[in-house]
Amino acid sequence: MNTALGLCLMLVPVIVIIASAVAFRFAGPGRKSASTSSSASPRMSQARLDVARSVAAGMLAPREAPDDETLSSVLALKDQRKPAHGVKLLRDRTGLGLSEAKRLFDRL
């Protein structure tokens, strides 16, 4: 009986640790959920889009101002707390410099 008890006391904690590690690996934090997809532009409220458009027009020349699709994508990235992705998207779609895109992203 002592051998079986000793064996259980040695193996059960190891099995629990391994099971916890496997569960954390597959269902732990940082895993993408199926509901988040960045392929489609999310729908923004018209008032929020109007404010973003006026902020961009006030900061930039009319030819450099981003379109509504870009603004809604940037606002969605701002809501997701992904500033680097939002600044990169602004730079790619508008041709702004890094500091201009960062200032615009911060003010939106």
C-alpha positions as CSV (number, residue, x, y, z in Angstrom):
1,M,0.0,0.0,0.0
2,N,2.8,2.4,0.7
3,T,4.3,1.9,-2.8
4,A,1.0,2.7,-4.5
5,L,0.4,5.8,-2.3
6,G,3.9,7.0,-3.0
7,L,3.5,6.4,-6.7
8,C,0.2,8.4,-6.7
9,L,1.7,11.2,-4.8
10,M,4.5,11.5,-7.4
11,L,2.6,11.1,-10.6
12,V,-0.7,13.0,-10.0
13,P,1.0,16.5,-9.6
14,V,3.0,15.8,-12.8
15,I,-0.1,14.8,-14.7
16,V,-2.0,17.9,-13.5
17,I,0.8,20.2,-14.5
18,I,1.1,18.6,-18.0
19,A,-2.7,18.8,-18.4
20,S,-2.7,22.5,-17.4
21,A,0.1,23.3,-19.8
22,V,-1.7,21.7,-22.7
23,A,-5.0,23.5,-21.8
24,F,-3.2,26.8,-21.5
25,R,-1.5,26.2,-24.9
26,F,-4.7,25.7,-26.8
27,A,-7.2,27.8,-24.9
28,G,-5.1,30.4,-23.1
29,P,-5.0,34.2,-23.5
30,G,-3.7,35.7,-26.7
31,R,-5.6,33.2,-28.9
32,K,-7.6,34.7,-31.7
33,S,-11.3,34.2,-31.5
34,A,-13.3,33.4,-34.5
35,S,-15.3,36.7,-34.2
36,T,-12.4,39.0,-34.9
37,S,-11.6,39.4,-38.6
38,S,-9.9,42.4,-40.0
39,S,-10.6,41.5,-43.6
40,A,-13.7,43.6,-43.9
41,S,-14.0,47.2,-42.9
42,P,-16.2,47.4,-39.8
43,R,-19.2,49.7,-39.8
44,M,-18.6,53.0,-38.0
45,S,-21.3,55.4,-36.9
46,Q,-21.7,58.3,-39.2
47,A,-21.1,60.9,-36.5
48,R,-17.8,59.3,-35.5
49,L,-16.8,59.1,-39.2
50,D,-17.7,62.8,-39.7
51,V,-15.5,63.9,-36.7
52,A,-12.6,61.8,-38.0
53,R,-13.0,63.3,-41.4
54,S,-12.9,66.8,-40.1
55,V,-9.9,66.1,-37.9
56,A,-8.0,64.7,-40.9
57,A,-9.0,67.6,-43.1
58,G,-7.9,70.1,-40.5
59,M,-4.5,68.4,-40.1
60,L,-3.7,67.5,-43.7
61,A,-3.9,69.0,-47.2
62,P,-7.1,68.0,-49.0
63,R,-5.2,65.7,-51.4
64,E,-3.7,63.8,-48.5
65,A,-6.9,63.3,-46.5
66,P,-7.8,59.6,-46.2
67,D,-11.0,58.2,-47.6
68,D,-13.9,57.0,-45.4
69,E,-12.9,53.3,-45.7
70,T,-9.4,54.1,-44.5
71,L,-10.7,56.2,-41.6
72,S,-13.2,53.5,-40.5
73,S,-10.4,50.8,-40.6
74,V,-8.0,53.1,-38.7
75,L,-10.7,53.8,-36.1
76,A,-11.4,50.1,-35.7
77,L,-7.6,49.5,-35.2
78,K,-7.6,52.3,-32.6
79,D,-10.5,50.6,-30.8
80,Q,-8.6,47.3,-30.8
81,R,-5.6,49.2,-29.3
82,K,-3.3,48.5,-32.3
83,P,-1.6,51.8,-32.9
84,A,1.3,50.5,-35.0
85,H,-1.1,48.8,-37.4
86,G,-3.2,51.9,-37.6
87,V,-0.2,54.2,-38.4
88,K,1.0,51.7,-40.9
89,L,-2.4,51.6,-42.6
90,L,-2.5,55.4,-42.8
91,R,1.0,55.5,-44.2
92,D,0.3,52.9,-46.8
93,R,-3.0,54.3,-48.1
94,T,-2.2,58.1,-47.9
95,G,1.6,58.3,-48.3
96,L,2.0,60.3,-45.1
97,G,5.3,60.3,-43.2
98,L,5.7,58.5,-39.9
99,S,5.3,61.6,-37.7
100,E,2.2,62.9,-39.6
101,A,0.5,59.5,-39.5
102,K,1.2,59.1,-35.8
103,R,-0.1,62.5,-35.0
104,L,-3.3,61.9,-37.0
105,F,-3.8,58.5,-35.4
106,D,-3.4,60.0,-31.9
107,R,-6.0,62.7,-32.6
108,L,-8.6,60.5,-34.2
